């Protein structure tokens, strides 16, 4: 059955009459600033007697005429004036939403976001649903377009600010249907006045982990829906039907049709699923073995390559109270599970290696919250044979990832760094989670599969690689992670040589060290081109790459006299939430076929990465229902897009690299060129010392 793709876009009519907006030099009550970047030629001419070229902004009351204002008929074919019209529409939408009693704010990409309270019952908080509006013009159609997205939920505590003892834990709060930054610096008279007007008895904090700890609130397990498409589409349709398909809303946004639009057929294309074919270990006759789905393949195929050292030793680090758990866990990890449907028969059988316990290296500590002194002392007394043996340490963590205590969270990072210096990889095991899972041997085996896979890769093995590698390309991935406590963004680059996806090495820097990042990228280009002729250089970047980021790379390539096309792909590290598409012809599951891509603007695409390869493919809910990723493609080379097939090649590469994730068997929608660097950027800056070079070509961070 042919697909029927819809998207979360509503179209509306252009205004029947050209609107006239009124502008002034001075700020008036209820006026809105117009930044100088929106000063069109027509607006400048309207103020030619006064002159506005040296002003940072002027003001408008939009369609309301005021004394001494200058009226301008807005030209909607001028992009600067169109942006003012967009500002007007956003103002009207905000006013409408406030009249409905919604909390109105902005999301992280500065789109209008509204919060609606639910009837979910909790004595501790009120749960809010969040929806966002994004306006755009003639991107998918010839009409103005409004994207309606579901931004998830937030919890607002029922405990007022007045009742909270330590307000340092209050980050943001709700007061009179507005979101207030409680910790904002009071550096202007206006901010100081606004803060003084807050009635603490009627201000309610937005939930955060530190506040939950202070108030002894029970942290509930996040109830994630099996199929996000179902939840998302149900909620946006309900929201649109109740609040947008009304006469009152249509007065400000004249919606063309009371339903989300179909994706235009000329915007849809597909990547052949077979380009995602993966190569595993050869059979006993030396024949190559391939498969599309690692989760299935690993049940009967062997990994592509073993770790380079023949001996593998495993030992444990645990609190004294967890010794019994270690015995049970080790038995299951090494020998397999005791269940009728058995897909995991032990570490050796699953990843085709030999491994044994290193009991003489077992570390037991007694101080739950400060284990490092004991661990360091015992580690210092051990001898290791690194010449022929690879060691792996399992750290049984008594703290889960939701623990609000930052010192407890850092223990795992400290241990990872400590053992990495000794050339030993570590695998964390969440005791609280696993002690429950181990009781259900059937589901526990899937956790063991993922651990075995990740450990195999950390030890230097290669579980699988791309089977289709017909081009010589250098792919450089740059990812980022923001340390919220330090408010510093770290970036890391991971290099993969040619298009087989095998990891090579990485570097990491703080955001301010962009020149060092450019230098590391150039080093990778030089090293690659010294041994092979590259067809092109491709950079996968976690955000839009600015010219100042690209300039030193271009200059460096020119100095090396490299006449190689350079392509830059901005790949959002998170799934696209603002614009999605869904398939009405796949029952109620809705997720489009794997490899589907949609052109949503000039050189901007949605790419669907999953394992739904056909309508007949038996799809399991355990595979997940990932949303698409958004990709923008650019190049500093003027002739970069002369080849009509280049966009398909570049999107195919992203599609392929998303199939090389070795931390989990579940198919990822974000490629490892973004995902792996983010992991490095998340961990490495928290280390006490720089990472040694010997660790920069290993996947210890999985």
SULHU-V801002 format. One line per field, one symbol per residue. phi: phi as a letter, one per 20 degrees, with the letter a starting at -180 (. if undefined). Layout:
phi=???
This chain:
phi=.ffcedcecdebffffcgfdddccfefdfmecfdfffdfeffffffdffencfeefacccdleeecfmedecffefeefffffffffffffffgffffffnffdbcefdmefccddfdegebfebdededccdcdbcledcedfccedceenccddfeefggeefdffeeecbdblmcedffeffeecgfffffffefegfddcfegbffffffelefeeffeeffcffffffffffffffeddecfffffecfgfbeaffffgffedbcefgffefdddffffenefdcaecggefffbddffbfgfefdcddbccbfgfdfffgfffffffedoddbfeddcdogfffdmcdbbfdffdfddcdefeceggfffffffeedcdffccddcdeeeefdefeffefffffgffffgfgfffemdeccecfggfffefffdffffffffgffffffgfffofcgabfedcececddddccbbefffeldedccdddcemdenffdabcbbegfeffffgffffgfffffffdbeefadcdedfbfeffffegffffffffeleddfdccdedffdffdfccbbdfecldemffgfnfccedaflccdcedbdeeafeffedgffncfffddcddbbfefdfdfffefffffffffgfffddedebefgeeefffdffgfffffegfeffcgffgfeeccefef
